Amino acid sequence: MGEGFQSPTLSLDLDPDPCPLPPRPLPGPLKGDKCEQPGLGPEPPALQQHTEEEEALIEFHRSYRELFQFFCNNTTIHGAIRLVCSKHNRMKTAFWAVLWLSTFGMMYWQFALLFGEYFSYPVSLNINVNSDKLVFPAVTVCTLNPYRYKEIKEQLRELDRITEQTLFDLYKYNASSTLLAGARSRRSLEETLPHLLQRIPVPPGARRARSSETSSVRDNNPKVDRKDWKIGFQLCNQDKSDCFYQTSSSGVDAVREWYRFHYINILARLPDTSPSLEEEALGNFIFTCRFNQVPCTQANYSHFHHPIYGNCYTFNNKNDSSLWMSSMPGINNGLSLTLRTEQNDYIPLLSTVTGARVTVHGQDEPAFMDDGGFNLRPGVETSISMRKEALDRLGGNYGDCTQNGSDVPVQNLYPSKYTQQVCIHSCFQESMIEKCGCAYIFYPRPKGVEFCDYRNHSAWGYCYYKLQGAFSSDSLGCFNKCRKPCSVTIYKLSAGYSRWPSATSQDWIFQMLSLQNNYTINNKRNGVAKLNIFFKELNYKTNSESPSVTMVTLLSNLGSQWSLWFGSSVLSVVEMAELMFDLLVITFLMLLRRFRSRYWAPGRGARAAREVACTPSSSLPLRFCAHSASPTLTAPPPAYATLSACPPPQGSAGASSATSALGEP
């Protein structure tokens, strides 16, 4: 073998670079050359070329068209295959494309409606009827007779005398035989008591408007001769720059409102250390008390005083030793009271009704006598049947309610649990303290705050009535701040009345009451009343809210819509997600290739040259350049410059002769 002979060779690619440079062509004849050399033996067998491309780790389609064809041929969504099967018929292809897209749009429109319903957080009301032993509610009974404190009895006597003088000046009403003898002028009365009640003329404009209103009334209605004046009292701010008259359409209401205003000022002067108004014994107000046919004891009630309704007694309060339980319905298995309604030592201008006031409430709720109470009529037996009803609301996104009031921006001034009424009254008291500088005597006050009195706060009346108007119009925002509690227990009441005692039994009943309870027989029916409170039935209704659309319901509805429009399953959704992912990746790679082809300049180093050599000539790379780490055998590229007819070598005769010699036998 001569030195100049060189046989075809295979290069061993050991370069771990994923994009190797093409090897240099070696001199001499290579595989595929057309020129034949005399004396050579048979050519060695050529390496088998791979006709199929190796599968890479991650592959993407070359174009959008190829991607959509693959998706339509292999997806499980109904109707997508028709886009490929009818590609030779453009009309059918357009029809199925429009139909598929319309169905797709309708499905997602339904999806939007379902999601909108879910995020509106609707609720369903579930009604359950239960039957069990029931805890008897708390019952509060008041005398309707504001008590006269010894500490302010002289001031109340002076207020009564001034009121009688005012009634005589305005209405010529003589309340006592000694009034004319001790009559004083209006100026002297004003020096004794501010904010006197006075007659206020009606302006001419309001008079004409009123006459026009009366002229529009039908002719068959009788005309009423009204006076052109009203009754009221003047209130001014601190510096007297703004004043108004607090008037009423009724003279009786105006006198009662004026008397109540002064009574509150006098009552506010009581010291905190004063006794609890000489608490009367229970027998002075309640003749008999029985629950479940068992007499009541002193441990079954608690006492408090209301500025308007007088002495109040709460039965079955939470502070009692043991709460009453009702195991049977009916009038004989409830609370039965016989009450004294005698009008001894009444304040006639403050309390104009007789009888007693009753309210039913929960053990951990205060007794709001103004809001939920009702009056008992003397000489009548009032039977009140109850039905319990509970309401459980959903909080959070499903409803604007609070569990315990801790998230409400109003301080609870009552020693009880949170209720909406408690919050509203506390909110008004906070506004009263903030704007008027004192607390309203009807509501609890925080520590360090004194009750309103015009001796210490001369303009509190002006501030209170202005604030009351703002509260009624909800300008204070109390109704927005005070949210409803999530759990509420309600007692629905229905009342029945009958005359008591009857005409045939009243003599011996009154005789027994006079001997046992010191009852005045002369009062007869005007001084006694009877009250029965009981459960009508032990069945109680529970109204509870539950989510109308849960996550399970939402997924079920979404699956139903998907199956209705495309007849597919959850895996079809994954196929759609995969399609969207492939679209995004192909778009990104196309943008990346365009960016590199525009802004990349060749010749920036060997690595850049290798990247250019690795970049395929197609518009989109078929795969990522992922090669095995093991060395591979690669054939050298053909020497395109040597494909022409091979001329006899010049200057290499020795090599040629040596080759010929080797070829000869």
C-alpha positions as CSV (number, residue, x, y, z in Angstrom):
1,M,0.0,0.0,0.0
2,G,1.5,3.3,-1.1
3,E,1.8,6.3,1.1
4,G,-0.3,8.4,-1.2
5,F,-3.4,6.1,-1.0
6,Q,-6.3,7.3,1.2
7,S,-9.4,5.2,1.6
8,P,-12.9,6.4,2.5
9,T,-13.3,7.1,6.2
10,L,-16.1,7.7,8.9
11,S,-15.7,10.4,11.4
12,L,-16.4,9.6,15.1
13,D,-18.4,12.5,16.5
14,L,-17.2,13.0,20.1
15,D,-18.0,16.6,20.4
16,P,-20.7,17.1,23.1
17,D,-21.7,20.3,21.5
18,P,-25.4,19.9,20.5
19,C,-24.8,21.7,17.2
20,P,-21.4,20.4,15.8
21,L,-19.6,22.1,12.9
22,P,-19.5,20.0,9.7
23,P,-16.2,18.1,9.3
24,R,-13.7,19.2,6.7
25,P,-13.7,17.1,3.5
26,L,-10.7,14.8,3.4
27,P,-8.7,14.6,0.1
28,G,-9.0,11.6,-2.1
29,P,-11.9,9.7,-3.4
30,L,-14.9,9.4,-1.1
31,K,-18.0,7.3,-1.1
32,G,-20.3,8.3,-3.9
33,D,-17.5,9.4,-6.3
34,K,-18.1,8.4,-9.9
35,C,-14.5,8.1,-10.8
36,E,-13.1,4.5,-10.7
37,Q,-9.6,3.7,-9.8
38,P,-8.0,0.7,-11.5
39,G,-6.8,-2.1,-9.4
40,L,-9.1,-1.4,-6.4
41,G,-11.1,-4.2,-4.9
42,P,-14.8,-4.0,-4.1
43,E,-16.0,-1.0,-2.2
44,P,-16.8,-1.5,1.4
45,P,-20.5,-1.5,2.3
46,A,-21.9,1.9,3.0
47,L,-23.5,2.7,6.4
48,Q,-27.3,2.5,6.3
49,Q,-28.9,6.0,6.4
50,H,-31.8,6.6,8.8
51,T,-34.8,7.6,6.8
52,E,-37.0,8.4,9.8
53,E,-36.3,11.2,12.2
54,E,-35.5,10.3,15.7
55,E,-38.3,11.3,18.3
56,A,-37.3,14.2,20.5
57,L,-38.2,14.9,24.1
58,I,-40.5,17.9,23.2
59,E,-41.9,18.3,19.7
60,F,-44.0,21.0,18.1
61,H,-45.8,21.3,14.8
62,R,-44.3,23.3,12.0
63,S,-47.3,25.5,11.3
64,Y,-50.8,26.4,12.6
65,R,-52.3,24.4,9.8
66,E,-50.5,21.3,10.8
67,L,-51.5,21.9,14.4
68,F,-55.2,22.3,13.7
69,Q,-55.2,19.2,11.4
70,F,-53.6,17.1,14.1
71,F,-56.1,18.4,16.7
72,C,-59.2,17.9,14.5
73,N,-58.1,14.3,13.6
74,N,-57.4,13.2,17.2
75,T,-59.6,15.2,19.5
76,T,-62.6,13.7,21.3
77,I,-64.7,16.8,20.8
78,H,-67.7,16.1,18.5
79,G,-67.8,17.9,15.2
80,A,-64.1,18.8,15.0
81,I,-63.3,15.9,12.6
82,R,-65.7,17.3,10.1
83,L,-63.4,20.3,9.6
84,V,-60.8,17.9,8.2
85,C,-63.0,15.3,6.4
86,S,-64.7,18.0,4.4
87,K,-61.6,20.0,3.5
88,H,-62.0,19.2,-0.3
89,N,-65.5,20.9,-0.1
90,R,-65.0,24.5,1.0
91,M,-68.7,25.0,1.5
92,K,-69.0,22.2,4.0
93,T,-65.8,23.2,5.7
94,A,-67.1,26.7,6.1
95,F,-70.5,25.4,7.3
96,W,-68.9,23.1,9.9
97,A,-66.4,25.8,11.0
98,V,-69.2,28.3,11.6
99,L,-71.4,25.7,13.3
100,W,-68.5,24.6,15.6
101,L,-67.5,28.2,16.5
102,S,-71.2,29.1,17.2
103,T,-71.6,26.1,19.4
104,F,-68.4,27.0,21.2
105,G,-69.6,30.5,21.7
106,M,-73.0,29.4,23.0
107,M,-71.4,27.0,25.4
108,Y,-69.2,29.7,26.9
109,W,-72.1,32.1,27.1
110,Q,-73.8,29.5,29.2
111,F,-70.7,29.2,31.2
112,A,-70.7,32.9,31.9
113,L,-74.3,32.7,33.1
114,L,-73.4,29.8,35.4
115,F,-70.4,31.6,36.9
116,G,-72.4,34.8,37.3
117,E,-75.1,32.9,39.2
118,Y,-72.4,31.3,41.4
119,F,-70.7,34.5,42.3
120,S,-73.9,36.3,43.1
121,Y,-74.1,33.9,46.1
122,P,-77.8,33.0,46.1
123,V,-79.3,31.3,49.1
124,S,-82.1,28.8,49.6
125,L,-84.4,28.9,52.6
126,N,-84.8,25.6,54.4
127,I,-87.8,25.2,56.7
128,N,-87.6,22.5,59.4
129,V,-90.3,21.8,62.0
130,N,-89.0,20.4,65.3
131,S,-90.8,19.3,68.4
132,D,-89.1,19.3,71.8
133,K,-89.2,20.8,75.3
134,L,-88.9,24.5,75.0
135,V,-87.2,27.1,77.2
136,F,-89.8,29.6,78.4
137,P,-88.9,33.1,77.3
138,A,-88.3,36.1,79.6
139,V,-91.5,38.2,80.4
140,T,-91.2,41.8,81.5
141,V,-94.2,43.6,83.1
142,C,-94.2,47.3,83.9
143,T,-96.7,49.3,86.0
144,L,-97.1,52.3,83.6
145,N,-96.7,54.5,86.6
146,P,-93.4,56.5,86.8
147,Y,-92.4,56.6,90.4
148,R,-91.9,59.9,92.3
149,Y,-88.4,59.9,93.8
150,K,-88.1,61.5,97.2
151,E,-85.0,63.4,96.0
152,I,-86.9,65.2,93.3
153,K,-90.4,65.2,94.7
154,E,-90.3,68.9,95.4
155,Q,-89.0,69.7,91.9
156,L,-91.8,67.6,90.4
157,R,-94.3,69.4,92.5
158,E,-93.0,72.7,91.1
159,L,-93.2,71.4,87.6
160,D,-96.8,70.2,88.1
161,R,-97.8,73.7,89.4
162,I,-96.2,75.5,86.4
163,T,-97.9,73.0,84.0
164,E,-101.3,73.8,85.6
165,Q,-100.6,77.5,85.3
166,T,-99.6,77.1,81.7
167,L,-102.8,75.1,80.9
168,F,-104.9,77.9,82.5
169,D,-103.1,80.6,80.5
170,L,-103.4,78.8,77.2
171,Y,-106.7,76.8,77.5
172,K,-108.3,78.4,80.6
173,Y,-108.3,75.0,82.3
174,N,-108.4,75.2,86.1
175,A,-106.8,72.0,87.4
176,S,-107.1,72.9,91.1
177,S,-109.1,75.3,93.2
178,T,-106.0,76.9,94.6
179,L,-104.6,77.8,91.2
180,L,-106.2,81.2,90.8
181,A,-105.0,82.2,94.3
182,G,-101.4,81.5,93.5
183,A,-101.3,82.5,89.9
184,R,-98.1,84.1,88.6
185,S,-97.2,86.0,85.5
186,R,-95.5,84.3,82.4
187,R,-92.4,86.3,83.1
188,S,-92.0,84.9,86.6
189,L,-92.7,81.4,85.3
190,E,-89.9,81.8,82.7
191,E,-87.5,82.8,85.5
192,T,-88.3,79.6,87.3
193,L,-88.4,77.1,84.3
194,P,-86.9,77.7,80.9
195,H,-88.4,76.7,77.6
196,L,-92.0,77.6,78.5
197,L,-94.9,76.3,76.5
198,Q,-96.5,79.0,74.4
199,R,-98.9,79.7,71.6
200,I,-97.3,80.1,68.2
201,P,-99.2,81.9,65.4
202,V,-99.4,80.2,62.1
203,P,-97.8,82.3,59.2
204,P,-100.2,83.7,56.6
205,G,-98.6,81.7,53.8
206,A,-99.2,78.4,55.7
207,R,-102.7,79.6,56.5
208,R,-103.5,80.2,52.8
209,A,-102.0,76.8,51.9
210,R,-104.1,75.1,54.6
211,S,-107.3,76.9,53.3
212,S,-106.5,75.7,49.8
213,E,-106.1,72.2,51.0
214,T,-109.4,72.3,52.8
215,S,-111.1,73.7,49.7
216,S,-110.2,70.6,47.8
217,V,-112.0,68.4,50.2
218,R,-115.3,66.9,49.1
219,D,-118.4,68.9,50.0
220,N,-120.0,66.2,52.1
221,N,-117.1,66.4,54.6
222,P,-117.9,68.7,57.5
223,K,-115.7,71.8,57.8
224,V,-113.6,72.1,61.0
225,D,-113.0,75.6,62.4
226,R,-109.3,75.5,63.3
227,K,-107.5,78.1,65.2
228,D,-104.6,79.9,63.5
229,W,-102.0,79.0,66.1
230,K,-100.1,76.0,67.5
231,I,-98.7,75.0,70.9
232,G,-95.0,74.4,71.4
233,F,-91.8,75.5,73.0
234,Q,-88.6,77.2,71.7
235,L,-85.2,75.6,71.6
236,C,-82.0,77.4,70.6
237,N,-78.3,76.5,70.2
238,Q,-75.5,77.5,72.5
239,D,-75.0,81.0,71.2
240,K,-78.7,81.6,70.4
241,S,-77.9,82.1,66.7
242,D,-80.3,79.4,65.5
243,C,-83.7,78.6,67.1
244,F,-86.8,76.6,66.3
245,Y,-90.2,75.8,67.8
246,Q,-90.9,72.2,68.8
247,T,-94.6,72.0,68.0
248,S,-97.2,69.3,67.6
249,S,-100.5,69.1,65.7
250,S,-102.3,68.2,68.9
251,G,-102.4,70.3,72.0
252,V,-102.5,67.2,74.2
253,D,-99.3,65.8,72.5
254,A,-97.6,69.2,72.8
255,V,-98.3,69.4,76.5
256,R,-97.1,65.8,77.1
257,E,-93.9,66.4,75.1
258,W,-93.1,69.6,76.9
259,Y,-93.7,67.9,80.3
260,R,-91.6,64.9,79.4
261,F,-88.8,67.2,78.3
262,H,-88.7,68.9,81.7
263,Y,-89.2,65.6,83.6
264,I,-86.1,64.1,81.9
265,N,-84.0,67.1,83.0
266,I,-85.2,66.7,86.6
267,L,-84.6,63.0,86.5
268,A,-81.1,63.4,85.3
269,R,-80.1,65.2,88.5
270,L,-80.5,62.1,90.6
271,P,-77.1,61.0,92.0
272,D,-75.7,57.6,91.0
273,T,-75.7,56.5,94.6
274,S,-79.4,57.1,95.1
275,P,-81.4,54.0,96.1
276,S,-83.3,52.1,93.5
277,L,-86.4,54.1,93.9
278,E,-87.6,52.5,97.1
279,E,-88.2,49.2,95.3
280,E,-91.7,48.1,95.9
281,A,-92.5,44.7,97.1
282,L,-93.7,42.3,94.5
283,G,-97.0,41.9,96.2
284,N,-97.9,45.6,95.8
285,F,-98.0,45.2,92.0
286,I,-98.5,41.4,91.4
287,F,-101.2,39.7,93.4
288,T,-100.6,36.2,92.1
289,C,-97.9,34.5,90.0
290,R,-97.9,30.9,88.9
291,F,-95.9,28.9,86.3
292,N,-97.0,25.4,85.5
293,Q,-99.4,25.6,88.4
294,V,-96.5,26.2,90.8
295,P,-96.3,29.6,92.7
296,C,-93.4,31.9,91.8
297,T,-90.7,32.9,94.2
298,Q,-88.6,36.0,94.6
299,A,-85.7,34.2,92.8
300,N,-87.8,34.0,89.6
301,Y,-87.8,37.7,88.9
302,S,-85.6,40.8,88.8
303,H,-86.4,44.4,89.1
304,F,-85.5,47.6,87.2
305,H,-87.0,51.1,86.7
306,H,-88.0,52.7,83.5
307,P,-88.2,56.5,83.3
308,I,-91.6,56.4,81.6
309,Y,-93.1,53.0,82.4
310,G,-92.1,52.9,86.1
311,N,-91.3,49.8,88.0
312,C,-90.6,46.8,85.8
313,Y,-90.3,43.1,86.7
314,T,-88.6,40.5,84.5
315,F,-89.6,36.9,85.0
316,N,-87.3,34.0,84.0
317,N,-84.3,36.2,83.4
318,K,-80.9,34.7,82.6
319,N,-79.7,35.7,86.1
320,D,-82.3,33.4,87.7
321,S,-81.2,30.2,89.4
322,S,-83.0,27.9,86.9
323,L,-84.8,28.7,83.7
324,W,-88.4,27.6,83.2
325,M,-89.1,24.8,80.8
326,S,-92.3,24.1,79.0
327,S,-93.0,20.4,78.4
328,M,-96.7,20.8,77.6
329,P,-98.6,23.5,75.6
330,G,-101.8,25.2,76.8
331,I,-102.9,28.0,79.2
332,N,-102.4,25.8,82.3
333,N,-98.8,25.2,81.5
334,G,-97.5,28.7,81.2
335,L,-97.2,31.9,83.2
336,S,-100.3,33.4,84.9
337,L,-100.2,36.8,86.6
338,T,-102.9,38.9,88.4
339,L,-101.8,42.5,88.4
340,R,-102.7,45.6,90.3
341,T,-103.5,48.5,88.0
342,E,-104.6,51.1,90.6
343,Q,-103.6,54.7,89.7
344,N,-102.1,55.6,93.0
345,D,-99.6,58.5,92.9
346,Y,-99.7,58.6,89.1
347,I,-98.1,61.5,87.3
348,P,-101.2,62.6,85.3
349,L,-99.3,64.6,82.6
350,L,-96.7,62.0,82.0
351,S,-98.8,58.8,82.1
352,T,-102.1,59.2,80.4
353,V,-103.0,55.5,80.2
354,T,-103.8,52.9,82.9
355,G,-103.1,49.2,83.1
356,A,-99.7,47.5,82.6
357,R,-97.2,47.1,79.8
358,V,-95.8,43.7,78.8
359,T,-93.1,42.4,76.5
360,V,-91.7,39.0,75.7
361,H,-88.0,38.6,74.8
362,G,-85.1,36.3,75.1
363,Q,-83.2,35.7,78.3
364,D,-80.0,37.4,77.0
365,E,-81.8,40.3,75.4
366,P,-82.8,43.6,77.1
367,A,-86.5,44.5,77.4
368,F,-87.3,47.3,75.0
369,M,-90.7,48.4,76.3
370,D,-91.1,51.2,73.7
371,D,-90.3,48.9,70.7
372,G,-92.0,45.6,71.4
373,G,-94.3,46.1,74.3
374,F,-98.1,46.2,74.5
375,N,-100.5,47.4,77.1
376,L,-102.9,45.4,79.3
377,R,-106.4,46.7,79.8
378,P,-107.8,46.7,83.4
379,G,-110.7,44.5,84.1
380,V,-109.8,42.1,81.2
381,E,-108.1,38.8,81.1
382,T,-105.5,38.8,78.4
383,S,-104.3,35.4,77.1
384,I,-101.2,35.4,74.9
385,S,-100.2,32.3,73.0
386,M,-96.7,32.0,71.6
387,R,-95.0,30.2,68.8
388,K,-91.2,30.0,68.7
389,E,-89.4,30.6,65.4
390,A,-85.6,30.5,64.8
391,L,-83.8,32.0,61.9
392,D,-80.2,31.2,60.9
393,R,-78.6,33.3,58.2
394,L,-75.5,32.7,56.2
395,G,-72.8,35.2,56.7
396,G,-69.8,36.1,54.6
397,N,-70.5,36.5,50.9
398,Y,-74.0,35.1,51.3
399,G,-75.5,37.8,53.5
400,D,-74.7,40.9,55.5
401,C,-75.0,39.6,59.0
402,T,-72.8,39.4,62.0
403,Q,-72.2,36.5,64.4
404,N,-71.7,38.4,67.7
405,G,-71.4,42.0,66.7
406,S,-67.6,42.1,67.2
407,D,-67.2,43.3,63.6
408,V,-69.8,46.1,63.9
409,P,-68.3,49.7,64.4
410,V,-70.6,50.5,67.3
411,Q,-69.9,49.9,70.9
412,N,-72.5,47.7,72.7
413,L,-73.6,49.8,75.7
414,Y,-76.0,47.1,77.0
415,P,-75.0,44.2,79.2
416,S,-76.5,41.7,76.8
417,K,-75.7,39.9,73.6
418,Y,-75.8,41.7,70.2
419,T,-79.1,42.5,68.6
420,Q,-80.0,45.0,66.0
421,Q,-82.1,47.1,68.4
422,V,-79.2,47.1,70.9
423,C,-76.9,48.3,68.2
424,I,-79.2,51.0,67.0
425,H,-79.8,52.4,70.4
426,S,-76.1,52.3,71.2
427,C,-75.4,54.1,67.9
428,F,-77.8,56.9,68.7
429,Q,-76.3,57.3,72.2
430,E,-72.8,57.5,70.7
431,S,-74.0,60.2,68.3
432,M,-75.7,62.0,71.2
433,I,-72.5,62.0,73.3
434,E,-70.4,63.1,70.3
435,K,-72.6,66.0,69.1
436,C,-74.4,67.1,72.3
437,G,-71.7,66.4,74.9
438,C,-74.1,64.4,77.2
439,A,-76.0,61.1,77.3
440,Y,-79.8,60.6,76.8
441,I,-81.3,59.2,79.9
442,F,-83.4,56.5,78.2
443,Y,-80.3,54.7,77.0
444,P,-77.2,53.4,79.0
445,R,-74.3,55.7,79.2
446,P,-70.5,55.0,79.1
447,K,-68.4,55.6,82.2
448,G,-67.4,59.2,82.7
449,V,-70.4,60.7,80.8
450,E,-73.2,62.5,82.5
451,F,-76.9,62.6,81.5
452,C,-78.3,65.6,79.7
453,D,-79.6,68.4,81.9
454,Y,-80.2,72.0,80.7
455,R,-78.6,73.3,83.9
456,N,-75.3,71.9,82.7
457,H,-76.0,71.6,79.0
458,S,-78.3,74.5,78.1
459,A,-78.5,73.6,74.4
460,W,-79.0,69.8,74.7
461,G,-82.7,70.0,73.8
462,Y,-81.9,71.8,70.5
463,C,-79.2,69.2,69.8
464,Y,-81.4,66.2,70.7
465,Y,-84.3,67.2,68.5
466,K,-82.0,68.0,65.5
467,L,-80.3,64.6,66.1
468,Q,-83.6,62.8,66.3
469,G,-84.6,64.2,62.9
470,A,-81.3,63.1,61.4
471,F,-81.8,59.6,63.0
472,S,-85.3,59.2,61.6
473,S,-84.0,60.0,58.1
474,D,-81.0,57.7,58.6
475,S,-78.5,60.5,58.1
476,L,-76.5,59.2,61.1
477,G,-75.9,55.9,59.3
478,C,-77.0,53.7,62.2
479,F,-79.2,51.4,60.2
480,N,-76.3,50.8,57.8
481,K,-73.8,50.2,60.6
482,C,-76.0,47.9,62.6
483,R,-76.2,44.7,60.7
484,K,-78.6,41.9,61.4
485,P,-77.5,39.0,63.6
486,C,-76.9,35.7,61.9
487,S,-79.0,33.8,64.5
488,V,-82.3,35.2,65.7
489,T,-85.0,33.7,67.9
490,I,-88.5,35.2,67.5
491,Y,-91.6,34.6,69.5
492,K,-94.8,35.2,67.5
493,L,-97.7,36.3,69.7
494,S,-101.4,36.2,69.3
495,A,-103.7,37.6,72.0
496,G,-107.2,36.9,73.1
497,Y,-109.3,39.0,75.5
498,S,-112.2,38.3,77.9
499,R,-113.9,40.2,80.7
500,W,-112.5,39.4,84.1
501,P,-113.9,38.8,86.6
502,S,-117.3,38.0,85.4
503,A,-120.4,39.8,86.8
504,T,-121.4,36.8,88.9
505,S,-117.9,36.2,90.4
506,Q,-116.6,39.7,90.9
507,D,-117.9,40.1,94.4
508,W,-116.1,37.2,96.1
509,I,-113.0,37.7,94.0
510,F,-112.7,41.4,95.0
511,Q,-113.4,40.5,98.6
512,M,-110.6,37.9,98.6
513,L,-108.2,40.4,97.0
514,S,-109.0,43.1,99.6
515,L,-108.4,40.7,102.5
516,Q,-105.3,39.1,101.2
517,N,-103.6,41.8,99.1
518,N,-105.0,45.0,100.5
519,Y,-107.0,45.7,97.4
520,T,-109.4,48.7,97.3
521,I,-112.8,47.2,96.6
522,N,-114.2,50.6,95.4
523,N,-111.9,50.4,92.3
524,K,-113.4,47.1,91.2
525,R,-112.5,46.5,87.6
526,N,-110.3,49.6,87.2
527,G,-107.7,48.3,89.6
528,V,-107.0,44.7,88.5
529,A,-106.0,42.8,85.3
530,K,-105.1,39.2,84.5
531,L,-102.4,37.9,82.1
532,N,-101.8,34.4,80.8
533,I,-98.7,33.6,78.6
534,F,-98.2,30.1,77.2
535,F,-96.9,28.1,74.2
536,K,-99.6,27.4,71.7
537,E,-97.7,24.3,70.6
538,L,-94.3,22.8,71.2
539,N,-93.6,22.6,67.5
540,Y,-91.2,25.3,66.5
541,K,-90.0,26.2,63.1
542,T,-86.4,26.7,62.1
543,N,-85.6,28.8,59.0
544,S,-82.0,28.2,57.9
545,E,-80.2,29.5,54.8
546,S,-78.0,27.3,52.7
547,P,-76.0,28.1,49.5
548,S,-78.2,27.7,46.5
549,V,-75.3,27.0,44.1
550,T,-72.3,25.1,45.6
551,M,-69.1,24.2,43.9
552,V,-70.4,20.7,43.3
553,T,-73.5,22.2,41.7
554,L,-71.4,24.5,39.5
555,L,-69.2,21.7,38.2
556,S,-72.2,19.6,37.5
557,N,-73.8,22.4,35.5
558,L,-70.6,23.1,33.6
559,G,-70.3,19.4,32.7
560,S,-73.9,19.3,31.6
561,Q,-73.4,22.2,29.3
562,W,-70.1,20.8,27.9
563,S,-71.8,17.5,27.2
564,L,-74.8,19.2,25.7
565,W,-72.9,21.3,23.2
566,F,-69.9,19.0,22.4
567,G,-70.6,15.6,23.9
568,S,-67.3,15.4,25.6
569,S,-65.7,15.0,29.0
570,V,-63.1,16.5,31.3
571,L,-60.3,15.1,29.1
572,S,-61.6,17.1,26.2
573,V,-61.0,20.2,28.3
574,V,-57.4,19.1,28.8
575,E,-57.2,18.7,25.0
576,M,-58.4,22.3,24.6
577,A,-55.8,23.5,27.1
578,E,-53.1,21.6,25.3
579,L,-54.2,23.2,22.0
580,M,-54.0,26.7,23.5
581,F,-50.6,25.9,25.0
582,D,-49.3,24.7,21.6
583,L,-50.6,27.8,19.9
584,L,-48.8,30.0,22.4
585,V,-45.5,28.2,22.1
586,I,-45.6,28.2,18.3
587,T,-46.3,31.9,18.3
588,F,-43.5,32.5,20.7
589,L,-41.0,30.5,18.6
590,M,-42.0,32.3,15.4
591,L,-41.5,35.6,17.0
592,L,-38.2,34.5,18.5
593,R,-36.9,33.3,15.1
594,R,-38.0,36.6,13.5
595,F,-36.2,38.5,16.2
596,R,-33.0,36.5,15.8
597,S,-33.0,36.7,12.0
598,R,-33.4,40.4,12.2
599,Y,-31.1,41.5,15.0
600,W,-28.5,38.7,15.1
601,A,-25.3,39.3,13.0
602,P,-23.1,36.3,12.0
603,G,-19.5,36.1,12.9
604,R,-19.7,36.8,16.7
605,G,-17.8,33.7,17.7
606,A,-17.7,30.0,17.4
607,R,-20.8,29.5,19.5
608,A,-22.8,31.8,17.3
609,A,-21.6,30.0,14.2
610,R,-22.7,26.7,15.7
611,E,-26.1,28.2,16.5
612,V,-26.5,29.3,12.8
613,A,-25.4,25.9,11.6
614,C,-27.9,24.2,13.9
615,T,-30.8,26.4,12.7
616,P,-32.9,24.5,10.1
617,S,-33.9,26.1,6.9
618,S,-37.6,25.6,7.4
619,S,-39.7,28.5,8.8
620,L,-40.1,26.8,12.2
621,P,-37.8,24.4,14.0
622,L,-39.0,20.8,14.0
623,R,-37.7,20.1,17.5
624,F,-35.4,21.3,20.1
625,C,-31.7,20.3,19.6
626,A,-31.7,17.4,22.0
627,H,-28.8,14.9,21.4
628,S,-27.7,11.9,23.3
629,A,-24.7,12.3,25.5
630,S,-23.0,9.2,24.0
631,P,-20.7,9.7,21.0
632,T,-22.3,9.0,17.6
633,L,-20.9,8.0,14.2
634,T,-21.6,10.5,11.4
635,A,-20.6,10.3,7.8
636,P,-18.6,13.2,6.4
637,P,-20.5,15.4,4.0
638,P,-19.8,14.9,0.3
639,A,-17.1,17.0,-1.3
640,Y,-19.2,18.8,-3.9
641,A,-16.1,20.2,-5.5
642,T,-14.8,16.7,-6.5
643,L,-18.0,15.5,-8.1
644,S,-16.7,16.4,-11.6
645,A,-14.6,14.0,-13.8
646,C,-11.4,13.1,-12.0
647,P,-8.3,14.2,-14.1
648,P,-5.2,12.1,-13.9
649,P,-3.1,13.3,-11.0
650,Q,-0.2,15.6,-11.8
651,G,3.1,15.2,-9.9
652,S,1.9,12.1,-8.1
653,A,3.0,9.4,-10.6
654,G,4.6,7.3,-7.9
655,A,1.4,7.0,-6.2
656,S,-0.4,6.1,-9.4
657,S,2.1,3.5,-10.4
658,A,1.9,2.0,-7.0
659,T,-1.8,1.8,-7.2
660,S,-1.6,0.1,-10.6
661,A,0.9,-2.3,-9.3
662,L,-1.3,-3.2,-6.4
663,G,-4.2,-3.8,-8.8
664,E,-2.4,-6.1,-11.2
665,P,-2.4,-9.7,-10.5
